[in-house]
Amino acid sequence: MQIYEIHIRGCAGTDAALVLQEPLARLLCPVEDHEGPCEVPWGFTLRDERAEEGEAGPERVLVLGIFASAEQAAEVVDRVRAFVGAAHPVVLGEAATDTFDELADQYRIEQGLGPDPA
């Protein structure tokens, strides 16, 4: 289990990225007020990243952080890709910052393991 970042590119600015958050949240967690923890802890942030070659300025990217096994991460990426379609390239990678570190603690606490001893 580790923290992954799923970068959802091709957003036409902050508003367009934010519009994707709620439907993606429901994709990951269809019942918002369910009992117990989510199978895969998740969270969102926005980042400006270097645009693809030939494009001007930084690109606004929606970043979905998850704490998951490699197999779970691949499944989540497949679901996100199917939802957003070709207009939004989706890239899976290991966490590049500490933005989503709380997801690991959330998982450990929800599983009764306590916070990370480190």
A tleap script that builds the chain and sets N, CA, C and O, in Angstrom:
source leaprc.protein.ff14SB
mol = sequence {
  NMET GLN ILE TYR GLU ILE HIE ILE ARG GLY
  CYS ALA GLY THR ASP ALA ALA LEU VAL LEU
  GLN GLU PRO LEU ALA ARG LEU LEU CYS PRO
  VAL GLU ASP HIE GLU GLY PRO CYS GLU VAL
  PRO TRP GLY PHE THR LEU ARG ASP GLU ARG
  ALA GLU GLU GLY GLU ALA GLY PRO GLU ARG
  VAL LEU VAL LEU GLY ILE PHE ALA SER ALA
  GLU GLN ALA ALA GLU VAL VAL ASP ARG VAL
  ARG ALA PHE VAL GLY ALA ALA HIE PRO VAL
  VAL LEU GLY GLU ALA ALA THR ASP THR PHE
  ASP GLU LEU ALA ASP GLN TYR ARG ILE GLU
  GLN GLY LEU GLY PRO ASP PRO CALA
}
set mol.1.N position { 0.846 -1.170 0.000 }
set mol.1.CA position { 0.000 0.000 0.000 }
set mol.1.C position { 0.892 1.233 0.000 }
set mol.1.O position { 1.886 1.300 0.722 }
set mol.2.N position { 0.519 2.200 -0.818 }
set mol.2.CA position { 1.255 3.453 -0.866 }
set mol.2.C position { 0.356 4.548 -1.423 }
set mol.2.O position { -0.757 4.290 -1.883 }
set mol.3.N position { 0.859 5.765 -1.371 }
set mol.3.CA position { 0.111 6.900 -1.902 }
set mol.3.C position { 0.438 7.060 -3.374 }
set mol.3.O position { 1.602 7.100 -3.770 }
set mol.4.N position { -0.608 7.150 -4.175 }
set mol.4.CA position { -0.489 7.401 -5.607 }
set mol.4.C position { -1.173 8.714 -5.929 }
set mol.4.O position { -2.076 9.156 -5.219 }
set mol.5.N position { -0.727 9.328 -7.013 }
set mol.5.CA position { -1.396 10.497 -7.555 }
set mol.5.C position { -1.880 10.172 -8.959 }
set mol.5.O position { -1.141 9.632 -9.781 }
set mol.6.N position { -3.117 10.508 -9.210 }
set mol.6.CA position { -3.699 10.351 -10.539 }
set mol.6.C position { -3.930 11.758 -11.073 }
set mol.6.O position { -4.767 12.497 -10.555 }
set mol.7.N position { -3.186 12.121 -12.105 }
set mol.7.CA position { -3.264 13.459 -12.693 }
set mol.7.C position { -4.255 13.428 -13.844 }
set mol.7.O position { -4.113 12.660 -14.795 }
set mol.8.N position { -5.261 14.280 -13.731 }
set mol.8.CA position { -6.300 14.379 -14.759 }
set mol.8.C position { -6.049 15.686 -15.496 }
set mol.8.O position { -6.343 16.773 -14.998 }
set mol.9.N position { -5.505 15.549 -16.677 }
set mol.9.CA position { -5.053 16.704 -17.456 }
set mol.9.C position { -6.150 17.165 -18.409 }
set mol.9.O position { -7.219 16.560 -18.488 }
set mol.10.N position { -5.872 18.230 -19.119 }
set mol.10.CA position { -6.798 18.713 -20.135 }
set mol.10.C position { -7.928 19.559 -19.588 }
set mol.10.O position { -8.937 19.756 -20.264 }
set mol.11.N position { -7.775 20.061 -18.378 }
set mol.11.CA position { -8.808 20.930 -17.794 }
set mol.11.C position { -8.607 22.345 -18.328 }
set mol.11.O position { -7.479 22.834 -18.406 }
set mol.12.N position { -9.690 22.987 -18.687 }
set mol.12.CA position { -9.620 24.338 -19.254 }
set mol.12.C position { -9.674 25.380 -18.137 }
set mol.12.O position { -10.407 26.364 -18.239 }
set mol.13.N position { -8.915 25.171 -17.093 }
set mol.13.CA position { -8.866 26.110 -15.984 }
set mol.13.C position { -9.425 25.523 -14.701 }
set mol.13.O position { -9.851 24.369 -14.654 }
set mol.14.N position { -9.413 26.344 -13.665 }
set mol.14.CA position { -9.839 25.910 -12.333 }
set mol.14.C position { -11.282 25.440 -12.308 }
set mol.14.O position { -11.570 24.371 -11.770 }
set mol.15.N position { -12.197 26.215 -12.880 }
set mol.15.CA position { -13.618 25.849 -12.844 }
set mol.15.C position { -13.867 24.500 -13.509 }
set mol.15.O position { -14.632 23.686 -12.990 }
set mol.16.N position { -13.236 24.259 -14.638 }
set mol.16.CA position { -13.415 22.990 -15.349 }
set mol.16.C position { -12.875 21.828 -14.520 }
set mol.16.O position { -13.466 20.748 -14.508 }
set mol.17.N position { -11.769 22.038 -13.834 }
set mol.17.CA position { -11.207 20.986 -12.977 }
set mol.17.C position { -12.121 20.714 -11.791 }
set mol.17.O position { -12.350 19.560 -11.430 }
set mol.18.N position { -12.640 21.771 -11.191 }
set mol.18.CA position { -13.505 21.614 -10.022 }
set mol.18.C position { -14.812 20.907 -10.363 }
set mol.18.O position { -15.364 20.186 -9.532 }
set mol.19.N position { -15.306 21.110 -11.579 }
set mol.19.CA position { -16.550 20.459 -12.009 }
set mol.19.C position { -16.385 18.934 -12.018 }
set mol.19.O position { -17.358 18.207 -11.816 }
set mol.20.N position { -15.180 18.454 -12.247 }
set mol.20.CA position { -14.941 17.009 -12.286 }
set mol.20.C position { -14.884 16.371 -10.895 }
set mol.20.O position { -15.072 15.161 -10.764 }
set mol.21.N position { -14.630 17.167 -9.864 }
set mol.21.CA position { -14.420 16.595 -8.538 }
set mol.21.C position { -15.608 15.795 -8.013 }
set mol.21.O position { -15.438 14.640 -7.620 }
set mol.22.N position { -16.787 16.369 -7.996 }
set mol.22.CA position { -17.935 15.679 -7.407 }
set mol.22.C position { -18.281 14.386 -8.139 }
set mol.22.O position { -18.475 13.364 -7.481 }
set mol.23.N position { -18.367 14.384 -9.475 }
set mol.23.CA position { -18.668 13.113 -10.134 }
set mol.23.C position { -17.570 12.065 -9.934 }
set mol.23.O position { -17.863 10.873 -9.848 }
set mol.24.N position { -16.324 12.497 -9.862 }
set mol.24.CA position { -15.247 11.542 -9.591 }
set mol.24.C position { -15.330 11.031 -8.156 }
set mol.24.O position { -15.055 9.858 -7.904 }
set mol.25.N position { -15.700 11.883 -7.227 }
set mol.25.CA position { -15.884 11.453 -5.841 }
set mol.25.C position { -16.965 10.377 -5.767 }
set mol.25.O position { -16.804 9.380 -5.061 }
set mol.26.N position { -18.057 10.575 -6.489 }
set mol.26.CA position { -19.136 9.581 -6.482 }
set mol.26.C position { -18.718 8.306 -7.208 }
set mol.26.O position { -19.223 7.228 -6.896 }
set mol.27.N position { -17.811 8.411 -8.162 }
set mol.27.CA position { -17.272 7.229 -8.832 }
set mol.27.C position { -16.486 6.379 -7.835 }
set mol.27.O position { -16.572 5.151 -7.852 }
set mol.28.N position { -15.725 7.036 -6.973 }
set mol.28.CA position { -14.916 6.335 -5.979 }
set mol.28.C position { -15.740 5.895 -4.773 }
set mol.28.O position { -15.460 4.865 -4.160 }
set mol.29.N position { -16.746 6.677 -4.444 }
set mol.29.CA position { -17.533 6.458 -3.233 }
set mol.29.C position { -18.992 6.777 -3.563 }
set mol.29.O position { -19.458 7.882 -3.286 }
set mol.30.N position { -19.715 5.824 -4.149 }
set mol.30.CA position { -21.074 6.095 -4.622 }
set mol.30.C position { -22.053 6.540 -3.532 }
set mol.30.O position { -22.975 7.306 -3.811 }
set mol.31.N position { -21.865 6.077 -2.310 }
set mol.31.CA position { -22.745 6.450 -1.201 }
set mol.31.C position { -21.939 7.321 -0.251 }
set mol.31.O position { -21.125 6.827 0.529 }
set mol.32.N position { -22.177 8.617 -0.329 }
set mol.32.CA position { -21.357 9.579 0.409 }
set mol.32.C position { -21.356 9.340 1.916 }
set mol.32.O position { -20.309 9.464 2.551 }
set mol.33.N position { -22.489 9.006 2.496 }
set mol.33.CA position { -22.597 8.849 3.946 }
set mol.33.C position { -22.632 7.381 4.368 }
set mol.33.O position { -23.365 7.023 5.290 }
set mol.34.N position { -21.854 6.533 3.710 }
set mol.34.CA position { -21.842 5.107 4.049 }
set mol.34.C position { -21.187 4.874 5.417 }
set mol.34.O position { -20.442 5.714 5.919 }
set mol.35.N position { -21.482 3.730 5.991 }
set mol.35.CA position { -20.835 3.352 7.245 }
set mol.35.C position { -19.457 2.781 6.932 }
set mol.35.O position { -19.245 2.154 5.894 }
set mol.36.N position { -18.539 3.009 7.844 }
set mol.36.CA position { -17.202 2.457 7.689 }
set mol.36.C position { -16.364 3.247 6.703 }
set mol.36.O position { -16.844 4.175 6.052 }
set mol.37.N position { -15.102 2.857 6.605 }
set mol.37.CA position { -14.177 3.587 5.737 }
set mol.37.C position { -14.374 3.249 4.256 }
set mol.37.O position { -14.930 2.210 3.900 }
set mol.38.N position { -13.902 4.155 3.419 }
set mol.38.CA position { -13.867 3.875 1.979 }
set mol.38.C position { -12.824 2.783 1.742 }
set mol.38.O position { -11.831 2.685 2.463 }
set mol.39.N position { -13.068 1.972 0.725 }
set mol.39.CA position { -12.115 0.916 0.392 }
set mol.39.C position { -10.754 1.512 0.037 }
set mol.39.O position { -9.713 0.978 0.417 }
set mol.40.N position { -10.778 2.620 -0.691 }
set mol.40.CA position { -9.555 3.318 -1.079 }
set mol.40.C position { -9.677 4.764 -0.610 }
set mol.40.O position { -10.455 5.529 -1.181 }
set mol.41.N position { -8.916 5.158 0.431 }
set mol.41.CA position { -8.952 6.560 0.865 }
set mol.41.C position { -8.489 7.476 -0.270 }
set mol.41.O position { -7.550 7.145 -0.994 }
set mol.42.N position { -9.148 8.626 -0.423 }
set mol.42.CA position { -8.863 9.503 -1.548 }
set mol.42.C position { -9.036 10.964 -1.155 }
set mol.42.O position { -9.647 11.285 -0.135 }
set mol.43.N position { -8.487 11.831 -1.983 }
set mol.43.CA position { -8.634 13.271 -1.829 }
set mol.43.C position { -8.232 13.953 -3.121 }
set mol.43.O position { -7.628 13.333 -3.996 }
set mol.44.N position { -8.569 15.241 -3.242 }
set mol.44.CA position { -8.273 16.011 -4.451 }
set mol.44.C position { -7.439 17.242 -4.127 }
set mol.44.O position { -7.469 17.753 -3.008 }
set mol.45.N position { -6.710 17.700 -5.104 }
set mol.45.CA position { -6.076 19.009 -5.083 }
set mol.45.C position { -5.942 19.470 -6.526 }
set mol.45.O position { -6.094 18.681 -7.458 }
set mol.46.N position { -5.659 20.740 -6.698 }
set mol.46.CA position { -5.382 21.297 -8.029 }
set mol.46.C position { -3.926 21.703 -8.075 }
set mol.46.O position { -3.369 22.161 -7.078 }
set mol.47.N position { -3.312 21.536 -9.227 }
set mol.47.CA position { -1.934 21.974 -9.424 }
set mol.47.C position { -1.785 22.598 -10.793 }
set mol.47.O position { -2.489 22.251 -11.741 }
set mol.48.N position { -0.852 23.526 -10.871 }
set mol.48.CA position { -0.413 24.032 -12.166 }
set mol.48.C position { 0.825 23.245 -12.525 }
set mol.48.O position { 1.785 23.204 -11.755 }
set mol.49.N position { 0.810 22.623 -13.683 }
set mol.49.CA position { 1.941 21.835 -14.141 }
set mol.49.C position { 2.390 22.347 -15.498 }
set mol.49.O position { 1.644 23.008 -16.222 }
set mol.50.N position { 3.618 22.024 -15.812 }
set mol.50.CA position { 4.155 22.443 -17.101 }
set mol.50.C position { 3.294 21.872 -18.220 }
set mol.50.O position { 2.963 20.687 -18.230 }
set mol.51.N position { 2.943 22.733 -19.154 }
set mol.51.CA position { 2.105 22.319 -20.278 }
set mol.51.C position { 2.871 21.360 -21.185 }
set mol.51.O position { 4.101 21.302 -21.170 }
set mol.52.N position { 2.115 20.622 -21.961 }
set mol.52.CA position { 2.720 19.732 -22.943 }
set mol.52.C position { 3.525 20.555 -23.953 }
set mol.52.O position { 3.279 21.748 -24.127 }
set mol.53.N position { 4.461 19.926 -24.598 }
set mol.53.CA position { 5.310 20.618 -25.571 }
set mol.53.C position { 4.454 21.277 -26.644 }
set mol.53.O position { 3.543 20.657 -27.194 }
set mol.54.N position { 4.753 22.535 -26.934 }
set mol.54.CA position { 4.030 23.276 -27.946 }
set mol.54.C position { 2.849 24.063 -27.405 }
set mol.54.O position { 2.235 24.834 -28.143 }
set mol.55.N position { 2.515 23.883 -26.120 }
set mol.55.CA position { 1.422 24.626 -25.515 }
set mol.55.C position { 1.984 25.735 -24.644 }
set mol.55.O position { 3.065 25.593 -24.074 }
set mol.56.N position { 1.258 26.834 -24.541 }
set mol.56.CA position { 1.740 27.986 -23.789 }
set mol.56.C position { 1.325 27.900 -22.321 }
set mol.56.O position { 0.232 27.433 -22.002 }
set mol.57.N position { 2.199 28.353 -21.442 }
set mol.57.CA position { 1.880 28.505 -20.029 }
set mol.57.C position { 1.627 27.215 -19.292 }
set mol.57.O position { 1.615 26.139 -19.890 }
set mol.58.N position { 1.422 27.321 -17.984 }
set mol.58.CA position { 1.144 26.123 -17.190 }
set mol.58.C position { -0.276 25.618 -17.445 }
set mol.58.O position { -1.156 26.359 -17.883 }
set mol.59.N position { -0.465 24.346 -17.158 }
set mol.59.CA position { -1.767 23.702 -17.334 }
set mol.59.C position { -2.356 23.428 -15.953 }
set mol.59.O position { -1.640 22.990 -15.053 }
set mol.60.N position { -3.644 23.679 -15.778 }
set mol.60.CA position { -4.342 23.374 -14.523 }
set mol.60.C position { -4.685 21.893 -14.551 }
set mol.60.O position { -5.315 21.414 -15.494 }
set mol.61.N position { -4.272 21.167 -13.519 }
set mol.61.CA position { -4.452 19.723 -13.454 }
set mol.61.C position { -5.193 19.365 -12.165 }
set mol.61.O position { -4.857 19.860 -11.089 }
set mol.62.N position { -6.191 18.513 -12.284 }
set mol.62.CA position { -6.868 17.967 -11.125 }
set mol.62.C position { -6.084 16.734 -10.686 }
set mol.62.O position { -5.844 15.827 -11.482 }
set mol.63.N position { -5.688 16.708 -9.412 }
set mol.63.CA position { -4.894 15.594 -8.899 }
set mol.63.C position { -5.727 14.845 -7.868 }
set mol.63.O position { -6.189 15.418 -6.881 }
set mol.64.N position { -5.905 13.569 -8.117 }
set mol.64.CA position { -6.615 12.673 -7.214 }
set mol.64.C position { -5.577 11.844 -6.484 }
set mol.64.O position { -4.844 11.071 -7.101 }
set mol.65.N position { -5.514 12.003 -5.175 }
set mol.65.CA position { -4.599 11.202 -4.370 }
set mol.65.C position { -5.339 10.012 -3.803 }
set mol.65.O position { -6.476 10.136 -3.348 }
set mol.66.N position { -4.688 8.845 -3.829 }
set mol.66.CA position { -5.286 7.639 -3.252 }
set mol.66.C position { -4.230 6.887 -2.456 }
set mol.66.O position { -3.041 6.962 -2.765 }
set mol.67.N position { -4.665 6.165 -1.436 }
set mol.67.CA position { -3.790 5.259 -0.691 }
set mol.67.C position { -4.273 3.864 -1.030 }
set mol.67.O position { -5.362 3.459 -0.622 }
set mol.68.N position { -3.452 3.120 -1.784 }
set mol.68.CA position { -3.930 1.869 -2.359 }
set mol.68.C position { -2.772 0.937 -2.687 }
set mol.68.O position { -1.605 1.327 -2.678 }
set mol.69.N position { -3.134 -0.300 -2.975 }
set mol.69.CA position { -2.166 -1.243 -3.532 }
set mol.69.C position { -1.981 -0.896 -5.010 }
set mol.69.O position { -2.770 -0.134 -5.569 }
set mol.70.N position { -0.966 -1.436 -5.633 }
set mol.70.CA position { -0.738 -1.191 -7.064 }
set mol.70.C position { -1.936 -1.672 -7.887 }
set mol.70.O position { -2.327 -1.027 -8.860 }
set mol.71.N position { -2.511 -2.802 -7.493 }
set mol.71.CA position { -3.664 -3.338 -8.218 }
set mol.71.C position { -4.878 -2.425 -8.068 }
set mol.71.O position { -5.573 -2.152 -9.047 }
set mol.72.N position { -5.136 -1.953 -6.853 }
set mol.72.CA position { -6.254 -1.029 -6.636 }
set mol.72.C position { -6.046 0.266 -7.405 }
set mol.72.O position { -6.988 0.798 -7.993 }
set mol.73.N position { -4.815 0.779 -7.405 }
set mol.73.CA position { -4.516 2.023 -8.123 }
set mol.73.C position { -4.802 1.858 -9.613 }
set mol.73.O position { -5.386 2.746 -10.234 }
set mol.74.N position { -4.399 0.739 -10.183 }
set mol.74.CA position { -4.652 0.488 -11.604 }
set mol.74.C position { -6.149 0.427 -11.884 }
set mol.74.O position { -6.605 0.933 -12.909 }
set mol.75.N position { -6.918 -0.184 -10.989 }
set mol.75.CA position { -8.369 -0.257 -11.155 }
set mol.75.C position { -9.005 1.132 -11.088 }
set mol.75.O position { -9.890 1.456 -11.880 }
set mol.76.N position { -8.548 1.949 -10.139 }
set mol.76.CA position { -9.087 3.307 -10.020 }
set mol.76.C position { -8.762 4.109 -11.274 }
set mol.76.O position { -9.620 4.830 -11.784 }
set mol.77.N position { -7.548 3.996 -11.772 }
set mol.77.CA position { -7.161 4.718 -12.993 }
set mol.77.C position { -8.047 4.303 -14.156 }
set mol.77.O position { -8.498 5.155 -14.922 }
set mol.78.N position { -8.300 3.017 -14.300 }
set mol.78.CA position { -9.165 2.548 -15.388 }
set mol.78.C position { -10.559 3.149 -15.282 }
set mol.78.O position { -11.141 3.550 -16.290 }
set mol.79.N position { -11.099 3.213 -14.062 }
set mol.79.CA position { -12.428 3.787 -13.858 }
set mol.79.C position { -12.434 5.284 -14.156 }
set mol.79.O position { -13.371 5.791 -14.772 }
set mol.80.N position { -11.393 5.990 -13.722 }
set mol.80.CA position { -11.301 7.431 -13.978 }
set mol.80.C position { -11.180 7.686 -15.476 }
set mol.80.O position { -11.853 8.567 -16.011 }
set mol.81.N position { -10.325 6.919 -16.158 }
set mol.81.CA position { -10.165 7.081 -17.618 }
set mol.81.C position { -11.484 6.851 -18.346 }
set mol.81.O position { -11.839 7.603 -19.254 }
set mol.82.N position { -12.196 5.826 -17.951 }
set mol.82.CA position { -13.476 5.531 -18.597 }
set mol.82.C position { -14.462 6.673 -18.372 }
set mol.82.O position { -15.253 6.992 -19.260 }
set mol.83.N position { -14.421 7.285 -17.205 }
set mol.83.CA position { -15.355 8.367 -16.893 }
set mol.83.C position { -15.009 9.652 -17.638 }
set mol.83.O position { -15.891 10.260 -18.245 }
set mol.84.N position { -13.746 10.081 -17.607 }
set mol.84.CA position { -13.389 11.387 -18.182 }
set mol.84.C position { -13.211 11.344 -19.686 }
set mol.84.O position { -13.317 12.380 -20.342 }
set mol.85.N position { -12.944 10.180 -20.251 }
set mol.85.CA position { -12.803 10.053 -21.695 }
set mol.85.C position { -11.501 10.620 -22.233 }
set mol.85.O position { -10.610 11.012 -21.479 }
set mol.86.N position { -11.415 10.653 -23.540 }
set mol.86.CA position { -10.185 11.049 -24.222 }
set mol.86.C position { -9.836 12.524 -24.059 }
set mol.86.O position { -8.686 12.907 -24.271 }
set mol.87.N position { -10.798 13.351 -23.691 }
set mol.87.CA position { -10.545 14.786 -23.544 }
set mol.87.C position { -9.628 15.092 -22.368 }
set mol.87.O position { -9.034 16.168 -22.301 }
set mol.88.N position { -9.514 14.144 -21.439 }
set mol.88.CA position { -8.709 14.364 -20.241 }
set mol.88.C position { -7.721 13.214 -20.060 }
set mol.88.O position { -8.066 12.193 -19.465 }
set mol.89.N position { -6.502 13.366 -20.564 }
set mol.89.CA position { -5.502 12.317 -20.327 }
set mol.89.C position { -5.315 12.091 -18.825 }
set mol.89.O position { -5.277 13.043 -18.045 }
set mol.90.N position { -5.202 10.838 -18.437 }
set mol.90.CA position { -5.069 10.452 -17.037 }
set mol.90.C position { -3.723 9.757 -16.859 }
set mol.90.O position { -3.397 8.816 -17.583 }
set mol.91.N position { -2.941 10.236 -15.880 }
set mol.91.CA position { -1.600 9.703 -15.652 }
set mol.91.C position { -1.478 9.272 -14.193 }
set mol.91.O position { -1.753 10.054 -13.282 }
set mol.92.N position { -1.065 8.023 -13.977 }
set mol.92.CA position { -0.852 7.489 -12.639 }
set mol.92.C position { 0.623 7.589 -12.287 }
set mol.92.O position { 1.492 7.291 -13.106 }
set mol.93.N position { 0.895 8.013 -11.055 }
set mol.93.CA position { 2.275 8.052 -10.584 }
set mol.93.C position { 2.310 7.973 -9.071 }
set mol.93.O position { 1.287 8.103 -8.399 }
set mol.94.N position { 3.507 7.758 -8.548 }
set mol.94.CA position { 3.676 7.788 -7.096 }
set mol.94.C position { 3.542 9.228 -6.628 }
set mol.94.O position { 3.725 10.159 -7.412 }
set mol.95.N position { 3.226 9.410 -5.365 }
set mol.95.CA position { 3.054 10.750 -4.812 }
set mol.95.C position { 4.319 11.565 -5.020 }
set mol.95.O position { 5.420 11.122 -4.695 }
set mol.96.N position { 4.147 12.765 -5.567 }
set mol.96.CA position { 5.278 13.642 -5.851 }
set mol.96.C position { 5.528 14.626 -4.709 }
set mol.96.O position { 6.608 15.209 -4.622 }
set mol.97.N position { 4.542 14.812 -3.838 }
set mol.97.CA position { 4.653 15.725 -2.707 }
set mol.97.C position { 4.031 15.053 -1.483 }
set mol.97.O position { 3.581 13.910 -1.558 }
set mol.98.N position { 4.008 15.757 -0.373 }
set mol.98.CA position { 3.382 15.213 0.830 }
set mol.98.C position { 1.912 15.633 0.950 }
set mol.98.O position { 1.322 15.505 2.022 }
set mol.99.N position { 1.331 16.121 -0.115 }
set mol.99.CA position { -0.042 16.620 -0.116 }
set mol.99.C position { -1.036 15.605 0.429 }
set mol.99.O position { -1.981 15.980 1.124 }
set mol.100.N position { -0.843 14.353 0.131 }
set mol.100.CA position { -1.823 13.331 0.489 }
set mol.100.C position { -1.345 12.396 1.605 }
set mol.100.O position { -1.891 11.303 1.761 }
set mol.101.N position { -0.353 12.798 2.370 }
set mol.101.CA position { 0.163 11.942 3.441 }
set mol.101.C position { -0.911 11.544 4.443 }
set mol.101.O position { -0.841 10.460 5.022 }
set mol.102.N position { -1.905 12.406 4.655 }
set mol.102.CA position { -2.956 12.094 5.635 }
set mol.102.C position { -3.789 10.889 5.217 }
set mol.102.O position { -4.452 10.285 6.061 }
set mol.103.N position { -3.773 10.523 3.935 }
set mol.103.CA position { -4.547 9.367 3.488 }
set mol.103.C position { -4.026 8.073 4.105 }
set mol.103.O position { -4.813 7.191 4.448 }
set mol.104.N position { -2.717 7.954 4.247 }
set mol.104.CA position { -2.142 6.758 4.868 }
set mol.104.C position { -2.543 6.691 6.339 }
set mol.104.O position { -2.914 5.626 6.833 }
set mol.105.N position { -2.471 7.818 7.038 }
set mol.105.CA position { -2.888 7.847 8.445 }
set mol.105.C position { -4.381 7.541 8.570 }
set mol.105.O position { -4.795 6.796 9.459 }
set mol.106.N position { -5.178 8.113 7.682 }
set mol.106.CA position { -6.618 7.854 7.690 }
set mol.106.C position { -6.879 6.362 7.556 }
set mol.106.O position { -7.691 5.806 8.296 }
set mol.107.N position { -6.204 5.715 6.629 }
set mol.107.CA position { -6.381 4.280 6.410 }
set mol.107.C position { -6.002 3.495 7.662 }
set mol.107.O position { -6.750 2.623 8.105 }
set mol.108.N position { -4.848 3.806 8.225 }
set mol.108.CA position { -4.387 3.073 9.404 }
set mol.108.C position { -5.356 3.234 10.576 }
set mol.108.O position { -5.659 2.260 11.266 }
set mol.109.N position { -5.840 4.445 10.803 }
set mol.109.CA position { -6.770 4.694 11.904 }
set mol.109.C position { -8.090 3.977 11.658 }
set mol.109.O position { -8.634 3.351 12.567 }
set mol.110.N position { -8.613 4.063 10.433 }
set mol.110.CA position { -9.893 3.432 10.115 }
set mol.110.C position { -9.807 1.904 10.184 }
set mol.110.O position { -10.808 1.233 10.435 }
set mol.111.N position { -8.622 1.368 9.963 }
set mol.111.CA position { -8.434 -0.075 10.040 }
set mol.111.C position { -8.074 -0.531 11.450 }
set mol.111.O position { -7.850 -1.718 11.684 }
set mol.112.N position { -8.016 0.426 12.400 }
set mol.112.CA position { -7.691 0.090 13.772 }
set mol.112.C position { -6.221 -0.160 14.011 }
set mol.112.O position { -5.846 -0.783 15.004 }
set mol.113.N position { -5.381 0.322 13.104 }
set mol.113.CA position { -3.942 0.097 13.219 }
set mol.113.C position { -3.223 1.237 13.929 }
set mol.113.O position { -2.048 1.112 14.273 }
set mol.114.N position { -3.922 2.346 14.149 }
set mol.114.CA position { -3.311 3.535 14.764 }
set mol.114.C position { -2.515 4.306 13.737 }
set mol.114.O position { -2.286 3.812 12.633 }
set mol.115.N position { -2.083 5.530 14.086 }
set mol.115.CA position { -1.301 6.341 13.156 }
set mol.115.C position { 0.077 5.748 12.906 }
set mol.115.O position { 0.557 4.906 13.665 }
set mol.116.N position { 0.700 6.200 11.834 }
set mol.116.CA position { 2.049 5.743 11.466 }
set mol.116.C position { 2.998 6.045 12.620 }
set mol.116.O position { 3.074 7.185 13.079 }
set mol.117.N position { 3.728 5.023 13.095 }
set mol.117.CA position { 4.634 5.242 14.227 }
set mol.117.C position { 5.849 6.092 13.899 }
set mol.117.O position { 6.557 6.512 14.814 }
set mol.118.N position { 6.115 6.358 12.642 }
set mol.118.CA position { 7.318 7.108 12.251 }
set mol.118.C position { 7.266 8.556 12.669 }
set mol.118.O position { 8.206 9.308 12.408 }
savepdb mol mol.pdb
quit
